[in-house]
Amino acid sequence: MQDKTTRDDEQRRQRFKILVAQGSTSFQNVELEDPVPLGRQILAACGLHPEGDYTLFNILQAGDFEDIRLDESVDLRRLGAERFIAFKSDREFKLTLNGSQVVWGLPKISGMDLYALAKPSQDEAVFLVVRGGEDVQIAPEDEVDLTAPGVEHFEVAPQRHTKIVIIVNGREKEVPTRHITFEQLVALAYPGEPPQPNITYDVTYRKVASFPHQGELAAGGSVEAKKDGSIFNVGRTIQS
């Protein structure tokens, strides 16, 4: 059997992996040797100066945000201690997401960050709760202003199938989903025209939700359109 000293030595040599993000939900992997680091150690480990007006939060397993002070320790061995988010800000904006308390360090939160925190299923969406009115469905490309008086509340619910309008060769086209394929765009641009071996198509796009937001689309490819305003141009070349 290992004695206590040997076990303690092995524990000190073990590296503890955590996820840390700055101002968004784009997490990076960080390793620490100390199983109970201070908040300042976590900031320093991901290249953030502890005295640089950062606030640090531990995202708990239930989704709540727990404020971690610079000289406060966090036990990385406990369940759900692995995700942290830092903000370079002296202001905090409170909101709830599925009943969990979230503290955001920026005046706006993106739909993409809300979806990353809420983790809805494919058939669900994030909604801004409007008391006494109709809840607003949030799209990933949306931004929500958190500076209004009161606390914003967000909930996950079955998504509504809203009308999506794109522009193809200068004309508005209604499509059933935001997922748009090369083949769909060709059919929208040239309806009723069957594929022919002597015709090739070129598709360009801009103002889409997916990244990059503009570019060229190859056969078999797809992009995610915005709720409205995504622009596509489909050209064709007839080979003699």
C-alpha positions in Angstrom: 0.0 0.0 0.0 1.1 3.6 -0.7 1.7 5.6 2.4 0.1 9.1 2.7 3.3 10.9 1.8 3.5 9.0 -1.6 -0.1 9.7 -2.4 0.3 13.4 -1.6 3.4 13.5 -3.9 1.6 11.9 -6.8 -1.3 14.3 -6.3 1.0 17.3 -6.5 2.5 16.0 -9.7 -0.9 15.5 -11.3 -2.1 18.3 -13.7 -5.7 19.4 -13.5 -7.4 20.4 -16.8 -9.9 23.3 -16.8 -11.6 25.3 -19.5 -11.3 29.1 -19.4 -13.0 31.7 -21.7 -12.6 35.5 -21.9 -15.7 37.5 -22.6 -17.5 34.8 -24.5 -18.0 31.0 -24.5 -14.9 30.3 -26.6 -13.2 28.1 -24.1 -9.5 27.2 -24.2 -7.8 24.3 -22.4 -5.6 25.2 -19.4 -3.6 22.9 -17.1 -2.8 23.6 -13.5 -0.6 21.7 -11.1 -2.4 23.0 -8.0 -5.6 21.2 -7.3 -6.9 24.1 -5.2 -5.7 27.2 -7.1 -6.5 30.8 -6.3 -8.5 33.0 -8.7 -5.4 34.9 -9.6 -3.6 31.6 -10.5 -6.4 30.6 -12.9 -6.2 34.0 -14.6 -2.4 33.9 -14.8 -2.5 30.4 -16.2 -4.4 31.6 -19.3 -2.3 34.7 -19.8 -4.5 37.2 -18.1 -2.9 39.7 -15.6 -4.6 39.1 -12.3 -4.5 42.9 -11.5 -6.0 43.9 -14.8 -9.5 44.5 -13.6 -10.7 41.0 -14.5 -13.7 39.3 -12.9 -13.7 35.6 -12.8 -16.7 33.2 -12.6 -16.9 29.4 -12.2 -19.8 28.0 -14.2 -21.3 25.4 -11.9 -22.7 22.1 -13.1 -26.3 23.4 -12.7 -25.5 26.4 -14.9 -25.2 29.1 -12.2 -22.2 31.5 -12.2 -20.2 31.7 -9.0 -18.0 34.7 -8.5 -14.3 33.8 -7.7 -12.3 36.5 -6.0 -8.6 36.8 -6.8 -7.5 35.4 -3.4 -10.3 32.8 -3.2 -9.4 29.2 -3.8 -11.3 26.7 -6.0 -11.1 22.9 -5.4 -10.7 21.5 -9.0 -11.3 18.0 -7.6 -15.0 18.6 -7.0 -17.6 17.8 -9.6 -18.4 20.6 -12.0 -15.5 22.8 -11.2 -13.9 22.7 -14.7 -15.4 25.7 -16.6 -14.5 29.4 -15.9 -15.1 32.6 -17.7 -13.3 35.9 -17.2 -14.4 39.5 -18.1 -12.2 42.6 -18.3 -14.9 44.8 -16.9 -16.0 46.6 -13.7 -19.7 46.1 -14.4 -21.9 43.1 -14.1 -25.2 42.3 -15.8 -27.4 39.7 -14.3 -29.7 37.4 -16.2 -31.3 34.0 -15.8 -31.1 31.1 -18.2 -33.4 28.1 -17.6 -33.7 29.4 -14.0 -29.9 29.5 -13.4 -28.2 32.7 -12.3 -25.8 34.0 -15.0 -23.6 37.1 -14.4 -22.3 38.6 -17.7 -19.5 41.1 -17.8 -20.5 42.8 -21.0 -23.5 45.0 -21.9 -24.6 42.7 -24.6 -24.7 38.9 -24.9 -24.8 37.1 -28.3 -27.3 34.5 -29.2 -24.3 32.2 -29.9 -23.2 32.5 -26.2 -26.7 31.9 -25.0 -27.0 28.7 -27.0 -23.6 27.5 -25.8 -24.6 28.0 -22.2 -28.2 26.6 -22.6 -27.3 23.7 -24.9 -30.8 23.3 -26.5 -31.6 20.3 -28.6 -31.8 20.6 -32.4 -35.6 21.2 -32.2 -35.3 23.8 -29.4 -34.4 27.5 -29.3 -33.6 30.1 -26.7 -36.3 32.6 -25.9 -36.3 36.0 -24.2 -39.2 35.9 -21.7 -41.5 38.9 -22.2 -43.8 39.3 -19.2 -47.4 40.0 -20.4 -46.4 39.6 -24.1 -45.0 37.1 -26.6 -41.6 35.6 -25.8 -38.9 36.5 -28.4 -37.1 33.6 -30.1 -33.3 34.4 -30.2 -31.2 33.3 -33.2 -27.5 32.5 -32.8 -26.6 35.7 -34.8 -28.7 38.0 -32.6 -27.3 40.2 -29.8 -29.4 41.0 -26.7 -28.9 44.3 -24.8 -28.6 43.7 -21.1 -28.5 47.4 -20.1 -32.3 47.9 -19.8 -33.6 48.1 -16.2 -34.4 44.8 -14.6 -33.1 41.2 -15.1 -33.5 39.5 -18.5 -34.9 36.0 -18.3 -34.2 33.4 -21.0 -35.7 29.9 -21.4 -35.3 27.0 -23.8 -38.5 25.9 -25.5 -39.5 24.2 -28.8 -38.4 26.5 -31.6 -41.0 28.3 -33.7 -40.6 27.9 -37.4 -40.5 31.5 -38.5 -40.5 32.7 -42.1 -36.9 33.0 -43.5 -36.4 35.2 -46.5 -33.1 35.2 -48.5 -32.2 37.1 -51.7 -31.2 35.0 -54.7 -30.1 36.9 -57.8 -31.8 40.0 -56.5 -35.2 38.4 -55.8 -36.6 37.5 -52.4 -37.1 33.8 -51.8 -38.8 32.2 -48.8 -37.1 29.0 -47.4 -38.2 26.6 -44.7 -35.0 26.5 -42.7 -31.8 28.6 -42.2 -29.7 25.7 -43.6 -29.2 26.4 -47.3 -27.4 24.1 -49.7 -25.7 24.7 -53.0 -28.4 22.6 -54.8 -31.3 24.5 -53.2 -29.8 27.8 -54.4 -29.4 26.5 -58.0 -33.0 25.3 -57.9 -34.2 28.7 -56.6 -32.2 30.7 -59.1 -33.2 28.5 -62.1 -36.5 26.8 -61.2 -37.7 23.9 -63.4 -34.3 23.6 -65.0 -33.0 20.0 -64.7 -29.3 19.4 -64.2 -27.4 19.1 -67.5 -23.8 18.0 -68.0 -22.9 21.0 -70.1 -24.0 23.6 -67.5 -21.9 24.6 -64.5 -23.0 26.9 -61.6 -21.1 29.3 -59.5 -22.6 30.4 -56.1 -21.4 33.4 -54.0 -22.9 34.5 -50.7 -22.6 37.3 -48.2 -24.3 38.3 -44.9 -24.8 34.8 -43.7 -24.8 33.6 -40.1 -22.2 30.9 -40.5 -18.4 31.7 -40.8 -17.0 33.0 -43.1 -19.9 35.5 -43.6 -19.1 35.8 -47.3 -17.4 33.7 -49.9 -18.0 31.1 -52.5 -20.1 27.9 -52.1 -19.0 24.7 -53.9 -21.3 21.9 -55.1 -22.4 19.8 -52.1 -21.7 22.7 -49.6 -24.1 24.6 -47.4 -24.3 27.7 -45.2 -26.5 28.9 -42.4 -28.6 31.9 -43.5 -29.7 34.7 -41.2 -33.4 35.2 -40.4 -33.5 37.6 -43.3 -31.2 39.5 -45.5 -28.7 36.8 -46.6 -27.7 37.4 -50.2 -26.8 34.8 -52.8 -25.8 35.1 -56.4 -26.0 32.1 -58.7 -24.4 32.2 -62.1 -24.3 29.6 -64.8 -21.9 28.8 -67.6 -23.1 26.8 -70.7 -20.3 24.9 -72.3 -20.6 24.3 -76.0 
